[in-house]
Amino acid sequence: MQYDVSYDNDKALYTTILNNTTEGIIIVDEKIRIIELNKSCEDITGYSFKEVKNKNPNIFSSETISSDRYKKIWKQISKSGFWIGELQNRHKNGNIYPIIIKIYKFYNKKSKKLNYFGIFSDISSQERKNDNLLHLAYHDPLTNLPNRLKLEAQLEYVVNNSKRNNLQFAILFLDLDDFKIINDTLGHSSGDEVLISFANKFKEIIRTNDMIARVGGDEFIVVLSDISNYLFIERVCSKILALVNKPFNINNTSFNIGVSIGIAVYPQNADNYKDLIHNADSAMYYAKNKGKNHFKFYSKQMNKNHNFQAEKEIELFNAIKNDEFIIHFQPEIDLKTNKVFALEVLSRWKKNNKVVMPNDFISDLDNTNHIIEFEKQILIKACKQLKLWQDRDIYNGVISINISGKHLETGDLYKLVVDVLKSHKLEAKYLELEFNEYDVMKISTKTLFTLNNLSVLGVSLSIDNFGKGFSSFNYLRECSISKLKIDKSYIDSLTKENNDEDIVKSIIDLGINMGLSVIAEGIEVPLQDEIIKKNSCTKVQGFFYAKPMDSKEFEHWYKNFNQLNIKA
């Protein structure tokens, strides 16, 4: 295939187009000599047309391309008439930069000669952005330590390497003792400072081939690779205890904390990393219950004596059975129209006349199959309430419900949604389902099928905590996602000196470019509101605008909200 082109008759138009595009354009003759290029090509390469006229375009090459690949490229151009791909070029100043280039073969009717036309873009800034996003995907934003995603990838390698080479390794599960007291008495910012200080000091203890990851609020996992004996593990644990026992000085306040450590060793305690983490976690709880600030090696006897998780599971099962979970609603507001466009449904547990927040029970539910029954109950309650509001002409918008990865993967979510909507006589367009980004990234044929069916049904699909785990954007299109909620940790950072405004802006721009709604969640102070607006994000959620409310509170708030809008 080739293109027949004659641009001499429209030279003025041709020149205008050539010199007013941001992409570099280069034209070579049949002997592969440069006969024309545009201003953008000069800007990108650093070479003027006079310097490269009649020269081979490999003058731009970084010489990283092999001769075999070079031959294959030209063979494809000769055969099909075009080629597209990425290359490494060298700027006139010596700097190497990546480009994406399309090369076309065409026949110039006027000169009756074969020419080649290349159009390319410098993608180095995009690659830097991708590298930054990749780092964010695998690291905790507060401590900059590897996160669970990075940990699991590393453990896959460590397990396989240990099997091949008959090596031992250990997993240490760490939990800071009474960390909640610091948050409650000194504030979360002081708690964050403790975590950062702990992470920085900890890096000095472990070897370069070991790893420490932050896997929860005050939970860390250490991987000690290639260990020869248990004495080495004990020495590391003793160093950790000594480190933590030194007073921490935060905001002119000195205080002490402790740490409980559970240890599981490969292959003695398990032959896969998931069981090793579970066993190290059990050992950690054992150490904590024995007086805290201790370390304990895992033993099978611990699981027999330690029924903590089993007791929790029974308690949660009874809570579902006895209908102890209630729902609250937090508005999502469009600042452009000043309208509530959705209500996120948030759960609470009424336990012994006290209200337990989801942070204290959702993860425990997620560790059992009770999460599926729990989410079914929440979905039914929310749809029932929406129908009541619709019938009373109070609220006729969208409700958004959080769904776990376990429900998406193992539960019959599509059938449940269809049945609940049908039984409450609700249209699918009034329902939105929110999924954690990490759960959607672990996409399988089943989850993709479920998500696409829900989308076809008319249910909106949203990604919560976006920005914590993404390394590819393909899944956003594959899964029919229509909305992104920026991870709250990035919004929290906007009030700090070294904030993540650039990251927030990148996520907003990404969503806009992909035609997705972008929600900034967790807005709590005016400065966050100001920065979000400045970066063209008009859809928001947070205590700054409205707190989570029960149905009666919401009705009162919504009535006043609408009256204010009418007056405005």
Residue pairs with C-beta under 8 A, 6 or more apart in sequence:
1 80
1 81
1 82
1 105
2 81
2 105
2 106
2 107
2 114
3 81
3 104
3 105
3 106
3 107
4 106
4 107
4 109
5 106
5 107
5 108
5 109
5 115
6 108
6 109
6 110
7 14
7 108
7 110
8 110
9 110
18 25
18 36
18 38
19 38
19 39
19 40
21 38
21 40
22 40
22 121
23 40
23 119
23 120
23 121
24 37
24 38
24 40
24 41
24 43
24 44
24 45
24 99
24 118
24 119
24 120
24 121
24 122
25 37
25 38
25 40
25 41
25 117
25 118
25 119
26 34
26 36
26 37
26 38
26 41
26 57
26 117
26 118
26 120
27 34
27 35
27 36
27 37
27 115
27 116
27 117
27 118
28 34
28 35
28 57
28 115
28 116
28 118
29 35
29 113
29 114
29 115
29 116
30 113
30 114
30 115
32 56
32 57
32 116
33 54
33 55
33 56
34 49
34 52
34 53
34 54
34 55
34 56
34 57
35 53
35 54
35 115
36 49
37 49
37 52
41 120
42 48
42 49
44 91
44 99
44 120
44 122
45 52
45 60
45 89
45 91
45 92
46 91
46 92
46 93
47 59
47 60
47 92
52 59
52 60
57 118
60 89
60 90
61 87
61 88
61 89
61 90
62 88
62 89
62 90
62 96
63 90
64 88
64 96
65 87
65 88
73 83
73 85
73 103
76 83
77 83
77 103
77 104
77 105
77 116
78 105
81 104
81 105
82 102
82 103
82 104
82 105
83 102
83 103
84 100
84 101
84 102
84 103
85 100
85 101
86 98
86 99
86 100
86 101
86 123
87 98
87 99
87 101
88 96
88 97
88 98
88 99
89 96
89 97
89 98
89 99
90 96
90 97
91 97
97 122
97 124
98 122
98 123
98 124
98 127
99 120
99 121
99 122
99 123
100 120
100 121
100 123
101 118
101 119
101 120
101 121
102 118
102 119
102 120
103 116
103 117
103 118
104 116
104 117
104 118
105 114
105 115
105 116
105 117
106 114
106 115
106 116
106 117
107 113
107 114
107 115
108 114
108 115
129 506
132 503
133 470
133 471
133 506
134 471
136 467
136 468
136 503
137 149
137 468
137 469
137 470
137 471
138 146
138 147
138 149
138 150
138 153
138 471
139 145
139 146
139 147
139 150
140 146
140 147
140 213
140 214
141 468
141 487
141 489
141 490
141 493
141 500
142 192
142 195
142 196
142 214
142 489
143 195
143 196
143 199
143 214
144 199
145 199
145 212
145 213
145 214
145 220
146 154
146 211
146 212
146 213
146 214
147 213
147 214
147 215
147 468
147 469
148 213
148 215
149 438
149 469
150 213
151 211
151 213
151 215
151 221
151 223
152 273
154 211
154 223
155 171
155 223
155 273
155 276
156 273
158 169
158 223
158 225
158 273
159 266
159 271
159 272
159 273
161 167
162 168
162 169
162 225
162 226
162 266
162 267
167 225
167 226
168 226
168 227
168 228
168 265
168 266
168 267
168 268
169 223
169 224
169 225
169 226
169 227
169 265
169 266
170 223
170 224
170 227
170 233
170 263
170 264
170 265
170 266
171 221
171 222
171 223
171 224
171 263
171 264
171 265
171 266
171 273
171 276
171 277
171 280
172 221
172 222
172 223
172 224
172 233
172 236
172 237
172 240
172 261
172 262
172 263
172 280
172 295
173 219
173 220
173 221
173 261
173 262
173 263
173 264
173 277
173 280
173 281
173 283
173 284
174 219
174 220
174 221
174 222
174 240
174 259
174 260
174 261
174 284
175 218
175 219
175 220
175 259
175 260
175 284
175 288
176 194
176 198
176 218
176 244
176 257
176 258
176 259
177 257
177 258
177 259
177 260
177 288
177 292
177 293
178 257
178 258
178 292
179 191
179 194
179 217
179 218
179 257
182 190
182 191
182 194
182 255
182 257
183 190
183 191
186 250
186 251
186 253
190 250
190 251
190 253
193 250
193 251
194 248
194 250
194 257
195 214
195 218
197 248
197 250
198 243
198 244
198 248
199 212
199 214
199 220
201 243
202 212
202 220
202 240
202 243
203 212
205 236
205 239
205 240
205 243
206 212
206 222
206 224
206 236
207 224
207 225
209 225
209 226
210 222
210 223
210 224
210 225
211 222
211 223
211 225
212 220
212 221
212 222
212 223
213 220
213 221
213 222
213 223
214 220
215 221
221 277
221 280
222 236
224 232
224 233
224 236
227 233
227 265
230 265
230 297
233 263
233 265
233 297
234 295
237 261
237 263
237 295
240 259
240 261
240 295
241 258
241 259
241 261
241 293
241 295
244 257
244 258
244 259
244 293
245 256
245 258
245 293
246 256
247 254
247 255
247 256
248 254
248 255
248 256
248 257
258 292
258 293
259 293
260 284
260 285
260 287
260 288
260 292
260 293
260 294
260 295
261 284
261 287
261 294
261 295
261 296
262 279
262 280
262 281
262 282
262 283
262 284
262 285
262 286
262 287
262 295
262 296
262 298
263 280
263 283
263 295
263 296
263 297
263 298
264 270
264 276
264 277
264 279
264 280
264 283
264 297
264 298
265 297
265 298
266 276
269 275
269 276
269 279
269 298
270 276
270 278
270 279
279 298
279 303
280 298
282 298
282 302
282 303
282 306
283 296
283 297
283 298
283 299
283 302
284 296
285 306
285 308
286 296
286 302
286 305
286 306
287 294
287 295
287 296
288 294
289 306
290 296
296 302
309 364
309 367
312 364
313 364
313 368
313 370
316 361
316 364
316 365
316 368
316 370
316 374
317 370
319 325
319 349
319 351
320 370
320 373
320 374
320 377
323 377
324 349
324 350
324 351
325 347
325 348
325 349
325 350
325 374
325 377
325 378
326 347
326 348
326 349
326 350
326 381
326 550
327 345
327 346
327 347
327 348
327 378
327 381
327 382
327 385
327 550
327 551
328 345
328 346
328 347
328 348
328 548
328 549
328 550
329 343
329 344
329 345
329 346
329 399
329 548
329 549
329 550
329 551
329 554
330 343
330 344
330 346
330 541
330 546
330 547
330 548
330 549
331 340
331 342
331 343
331 541
331 545
331 546
331 554
331 557
331 558
331 561
332 340
332 341
332 342
332 343
332 344
332 400
332 519
332 539
332 540
332 541
333 339
333 340
333 341
333 539
333 540
333 541
333 545
333 546
334 340
334 341
334 538
334 539
335 533
335 538
335 539
335 540
336 538
338 565
338 568
339 565
340 395
340 397
340 558
340 561
341 397
341 398
341 539
342 397
342 398
342 399
342 400
342 432
343 395
343 397
343 398
343 399
343 400
343 554
344 399
344 400
344 401
344 402
344 434
344 541
344 548
345 378
345 382
345 399
345 400
345 401
345 402
346 358
346 548
347 358
347 362
347 374
347 378
348 355
348 356
348 357
348 358
349 355
349 356
349 358
349 360
349 361
350 356
362 371
365 371
365 374
366 404
366 406
369 406
369 410
371 404
371 406
371 407
372 404
372 406
372 407
372 410
372 411
375 401
375 402
375 403
375 404
375 407
375 411
376 416
376 420
378 401
379 401
379 416
379 417
379 420
380 420
382 399
382 401
383 399
383 420
383 421
383 424
383 426
383 431
384 424
385 399
385 551
386 395
386 399
386 424
386 426
386 430
387 424
387 425
387 426
389 395
389 396
389 555
390 396
390 426
394 555
394 558
395 554
395 555
395 558
396 430
397 430
398 429
398 430
398 431
398 432
398 460
399 430
399 431
399 432
400 432
400 433
400 434
400 460
400 462
401 431
401 432
401 433
401 434
402 433
402 434
402 435
402 464
403 413
403 433
403 434
403 435
404 436
404 439
405 435
405 436
405 438
405 439
405 440
405 442
407 413
408 435
408 439
408 440
408 447
408 450
408 451
409 439
409 442
409 444
409 446
409 447
413 450
413 454
414 450
414 453
414 454
414 457
417 428
417 431
417 433
417 454
417 457
417 459
418 457
421 427
421 428
421 431
427 458
428 457
428 458
428 459
429 458
429 459
429 460
431 459
431 460
432 459
432 460
432 461
432 462
432 483
433 454
433 459
433 460
433 461
433 462
434 462
434 463
434 464
434 485
435 461
435 462
435 463
435 464
436 463
436 464
436 465
437 463
437 464
437 465
437 466
437 467
437 468
437 469
437 470
438 465
438 468
438 469
440 447
440 451
440 463
440 475
440 479
440 481
441 469
441 470
441 471
441 475
443 475
443 478
443 479
447 479
448 478
448 479
451 461
451 479
451 480
452 479
452 480
454 461
454 480
455 461
455 480
455 482
460 482
460 483
461 479
461 480
461 481
461 482
461 483
462 481
462 482
462 483
462 484
462 485
462 519
463 476
463 481
463 483
463 484
463 485
464 485
464 521
465 485
465 487
465 488
466 484
466 485
466 486
466 487
466 507
467 486
467 487
467 490
467 503
467 507
468 487
468 489
473 510
473 514
475 481
476 484
476 514
476 516
477 514
481 516
482 516
482 517
483 516
483 517
483 518
483 519
484 507
484 510
484 511
484 516
484 517
484 518
484 519
485 518
485 519
485 520
485 521
485 541
486 504
486 507
486 508
486 518
486 519
486 520
486 521
486 537
488 521
488 522
489 500
490 500
490 503
490 504
490 507
491 504
491 520
491 521
491 522
491 523
491 528
491 532
491 542
492 522
493 499
493 500
494 500
494 501
494 504
494 527
494 528
494 531
494 532
495 525
495 527
495 528
501 531
501 535
504 520
504 531
504 532
504 535
504 537
505 535
507 518
508 518
508 535
508 536
508 537
511 517
511 518
512 518
512 536
517 539
518 537
518 539
519 537
519 539
519 540
519 541
520 528
520 532
520 537
520 539
520 540
520 541
520 542
521 540
521 541
521 542
522 528
522 541
522 542
523 529
523 532
523 540
523 541
523 542
523 543
523 544
523 545
524 542
524 543
524 544
525 544
526 544
528 542
528 544
529 540
529 544
532 540
546 557
546 561
549 557
